[in-house]
Amino acid sequence: MKKYGLLLISIVLLSPLAVTAKEKPEWRSWPLGDRLIGTVGYYKPTLDTKAVVSDSDGNLGALISFEETLGLSDNKGTAIAAIAWRISKRNSLTMNYFKLSRDATQNSEVGIFITNPMPPPESIEVKVTLPITAAFDIESIDLSYAFSIIFTEKMNLAVGIGLALQELTFGLQASDDCTIPACSDFGAPRTVSSTVPLPTINFLFQYAINDKWIIDTNIGYLDVELELEQSENLGGRIINLTAGIRWKTWDHFGFNLAYKLFDVEIDYAKRNLRAAAEYKYKGFMLGMQGFY
């Protein structure tokens, strides 16, 4: 995941060098006419992660909240980076990157099945409280292309497509402090990692209040229902929102404040098996920007 991010950053940074020898077009002098904008900031989102899975008979289990049930932090900050490259007057590319890691240990009730050796043999479920260590990591590269329908000295209205590559890693392990013999079945760490491509249709609006202050908004949305094969279906809804303002303090340096929301709901069904997950992160980002 990291090597793809470095490659994309290199392409975006080096590509504008090929046009430096040409005379600047008129739109380059507009408040919205920067060829390249690089952003480095601090993102402090509130997180909400839930999942539910059915058994083989289709009966849904309990809804698990990663924050409430497993004790993961619901408010953790991380660094975030972004690059916006205006290829031409009406075409632009944007990339955002961040990585957020969370882990916690929480006492949780689990069921342990014990076989009674005395006749008649039977299996008994015993509820015990164990210290469970859980981790949930998100690494995200968000790529988007936009075409400007209207691009003037004061306003930019664009539509485009986006693709959020989300690498999700979830780990679960019983703590070594567990002294019950039957806990050995729970002691081995269980980790699941998957890279999920999440496409969106984007709408972008920018407005220059003056040469120094600019409003930025971007909304990405997609609602899909896919039939993968017979008796196998995948549905989901994605909302990707950014709204903020930037202050171009000097010609090549400034600051920005933005509110970012990413909300995903996924439903999967295959025969009697059903699974659903929802994760949401939202919060403010404060960043520094360089303009070219």
C-alpha positions in Angstrom: 0.0 0.0 0.0 2.8 2.4 0.9 4.8 1.8 -2.3 1.7 2.7 -4.4 1.3 5.9 -2.4 4.9 6.9 -3.0 4.6 6.2 -6.7 1.5 8.3 -7.1 3.1 11.2 -5.1 6.2 11.1 -7.4 4.1 11.2 -10.6 2.0 14.1 -9.3 5.1 16.1 -8.2 7.2 15.5 -11.3 4.6 15.9 -14.0 4.2 19.7 -13.6 7.9 20.2 -14.3 7.3 19.5 -17.9 5.2 22.6 -18.4 7.3 25.1 -16.5 9.0 26.3 -19.7 5.7 27.3 -21.2 4.1 30.7 -20.8 1.5 30.8 -18.1 -2.1 31.0 -19.3 -4.4 33.7 -18.0 -6.2 31.4 -15.6 -3.0 30.7 -13.7 -3.2 34.2 -12.2 -6.7 33.6 -10.8 -7.2 32.9 -7.1 -8.2 29.3 -8.1 -5.5 28.9 -10.7 -2.7 27.2 -8.7 -1.2 24.4 -10.7 -0.2 22.4 -7.6 -1.3 22.4 -4.0 0.3 20.3 -1.3 -1.3 19.9 2.1 0.1 18.4 5.4 -2.2 18.5 8.4 -3.5 16.9 11.6 -6.9 15.1 11.5 -8.8 14.4 14.6 -11.8 12.2 13.7 -14.6 10.7 15.8 -14.8 7.0 14.9 -17.8 4.6 14.9 -17.3 1.0 13.8 -20.0 -1.7 13.9 -20.4 -5.2 12.5 -22.8 -8.1 12.6 -22.6 -11.6 11.2 -25.1 -14.4 10.9 -24.7 -18.1 11.6 -25.1 -20.8 8.9 -28.9 -20.8 9.4 -29.1 -17.0 8.6 -29.7 -16.0 12.2 -28.0 -12.7 12.9 -25.7 -12.5 15.9 -25.3 -9.6 18.3 -24.3 -6.2 16.8 -20.7 -5.5 17.9 -19.5 -1.9 18.4 -15.7 -1.9 18.2 -15.6 1.2 20.4 -18.1 0.3 23.1 -17.8 -3.5 23.1 -14.0 -3.9 22.5 -12.9 -0.6 24.0 -11.2 0.9 20.9 -10.7 4.7 21.1 -13.5 6.6 19.4 -11.5 9.8 19.1 -7.9 9.6 17.9 -5.8 12.0 15.8 -3.4 11.3 12.9 -1.4 13.0 10.3 -2.9 13.5 6.8 -1.4 14.5 3.5 -3.0 15.6 0.2 -1.9 16.7 -3.3 -4.1 18.5 -5.8 -2.8 18.9 -9.4 -4.6 21.0 -12.0 -3.5 19.4 -15.2 -5.2 22.0 -17.4 -7.9 24.6 -17.0 -10.7 22.1 -16.8 -9.0 18.9 -15.6 -7.6 18.1 -12.2 -6.4 15.2 -10.0 -6.4 14.9 -6.2 -4.9 12.4 -3.8 -5.4 12.1 0.0 -3.5 9.8 2.3 -3.7 8.9 6.0 -3.2 6.0 8.3 -5.0 5.4 11.7 -4.2 2.6 14.1 -6.1 1.7 17.2 -5.8 -1.0 19.8 -7.2 -1.7 23.3 -7.7 -4.4 25.9 -11.1 -4.8 27.4 -12.9 -7.4 29.6 -15.5 -9.1 27.4 -17.9 -12.0 28.0 -17.3 -15.0 25.8 -18.8 -18.5 25.7 -16.6 -21.6 26.2 -18.0 -25.0 25.4 -17.0 -27.8 27.8 -17.8 -31.5 27.1 -19.1 -33.4 30.1 -17.3 -36.8 30.1 -19.9 -38.5 32.3 -22.9 -40.2 30.7 -24.9 -38.9 29.1 -22.2 -36.9 27.2 -23.2 -33.3 26.6 -21.6 -30.0 25.7 -22.1 -27.2 28.1 -21.5 -23.5 27.3 -20.0 -21.5 30.2 -20.0 -17.7 30.1 -16.7 -16.3 31.3 -15.2 -12.8 31.3 -11.8 -12.6 29.6 -9.5 -9.7 28.8 -9.6 -9.3 25.0 -7.1 -7.3 23.0 -8.5 -5.9 19.8 -7.0 -3.7 17.0 -8.5 -2.0 14.0 -6.3 -0.1 11.6 -7.3 2.0 8.5 -4.9 3.0 5.8 -6.5 5.1 3.1 -5.5 6.4 -0.3 -8.2 8.5 -1.9 -7.8 9.3 -5.6 -10.1 11.5 -7.6 -10.5 13.1 -11.1 -12.6 16.2 -11.7 -13.8 18.0 -14.8 -14.6 21.7 -14.3 -18.0 22.6 -15.9 -17.6 26.2 -14.8 -14.2 27.7 -14.1 -13.9 31.4 -13.7 -11.8 33.8 -11.7 -14.1 33.5 -8.7 -15.7 30.0 -9.0 -15.0 26.4 -9.9 -17.9 23.9 -10.3 -16.7 20.4 -11.2 -17.9 16.8 -11.4 -15.8 13.7 -11.4 -15.1 10.2 -10.1 -13.2 9.0 -7.0 -11.7 5.8 -5.7 -10.9 5.3 -2.0 -8.5 2.4 -1.5 -9.1 1.4 2.1 -6.8 -1.2 3.7 -8.6 -2.5 6.8 -6.9 -4.7 9.4 -8.7 -6.2 12.3 -7.0 -8.3 15.0 -8.4 -10.1 18.1 -6.6 -12.0 20.8 -7.3 -13.2 24.3 -4.9 -11.7 26.8 -2.1 -13.9 28.3 -3.5 -13.1 31.7 -6.2 -15.6 31.2 -5.7 -18.6 33.6 -8.7 -20.8 32.7 -7.4 -23.9 30.8 -10.2 -23.6 28.2 -8.9 -20.2 27.3 -6.1 -21.8 25.2 -8.6 -22.0 22.4 -8.9 -18.2 22.4 -5.2 -17.4 22.9 -4.0 -17.5 19.3 -4.2 -14.0 17.6 -6.8 -13.7 14.8 -6.1 -11.1 12.2 -8.0 -10.2 9.0 -6.7 -7.7 6.5 -8.4 -6.6 3.3 -8.0 -3.8 0.7 -11.4 -2.5 -0.3 -11.8 -0.3 -3.4 -14.7 2.1 -2.8 -15.7 4.2 -5.9 -17.7 7.4 -5.7 -19.3 10.1 -8.0 -18.0 13.5 -6.9 -19.2 17.0 -7.0 -16.8 19.9 -6.3 -17.5 23.5 -5.6 -14.9 26.2 -4.9 -15.4 29.9 -4.4 -12.8 32.7 -4.0 -14.1 35.3 -1.5 -11.0 37.3 -2.5 -7.4 36.6 -3.4 -6.6 35.3 0.1 -9.7 33.4 1.2 -11.2 30.4 -0.7 -14.1 28.1 0.2 -13.6 24.4 -0.7 -16.3 21.7 -0.8 -16.3 18.2 -2.2 -19.1 15.6 -2.0 -18.7 12.0 -3.1 -21.6 9.5 -3.0 -22.4 6.0 -4.3 -25.3 3.6 -3.5 -24.9 0.2 -5.2 -26.6 -3.2 -5.3 -24.5 -5.9 -7.0 -25.4 -9.5 -7.8 -21.9 -11.2 -7.8 -23.2 -14.6 -8.7 -26.2 -16.8 -8.0 -27.4 -16.4 -4.4 -24.5 -14.0 -3.7 -25.2 -10.2 -3.3 -23.2 -7.2 -2.3 -24.7 -3.8 -1.4 -23.4 -0.7 0.0 -23.5 3.1 0.5 -20.6 5.4 0.5 -20.5 9.1 1.5 -17.3 11.1 1.3 -17.5 14.7 2.3 -15.0 17.6 2.7 -15.9 21.2 3.5 -13.5 23.9 4.5 -11.8 27.2 4.0 -8.2 28.0 3.1 -6.2 31.1 3.8 -3.5 31.9 1.2 -1.3 33.8 3.7 1.5 34.4 1.1 1.9 33.6 -2.6 3.2 30.1 -2.0 2.2 29.3 1.6 -1.0 29.2 3.6 -3.3 27.3 6.0 -6.6 25.4 5.7 -9.3 24.2 8.1 -11.7 21.5 6.9 -14.4 19.1 8.1 -14.1 15.6 6.7 -16.6 12.8 6.8 -16.3 9.2 5.5 -19.3 6.9 6.0 -19.5 3.4 4.6 -22.3 0.8 5.0 -21.7 -2.7 3.5 -24.2 -5.6 3.3 -23.2 -9.1 2.1 -25.3 -12.2 1.6 -24.4 -15.6 0.2 -27.1 -18.2 0.6 -27.9 -18.3 4.3 -24.8 -16.4 5.4 -25.3 -12.6 6.0 -22.9 -10.0 7.2 -23.1 -6.2 7.6 -20.6 -3.6 8.6 -20.6 0.2 9.0 -17.7 2.4 9.8 -17.7 6.2 10.0 -15.0 8.7 10.8 -15.7 12.4 10.9 -13.9 15.5 12.3 -11.8 18.5 11.7 -8.5 18.8 10.0 -6.0 21.7 10.4 -3.3 21.9 7.8 -0.5 23.9 6.1 -0.4 24.3 2.4 2.1 25.0 -0.3 1.1 26.5 -3.7 2.8 26.4 -7.1 
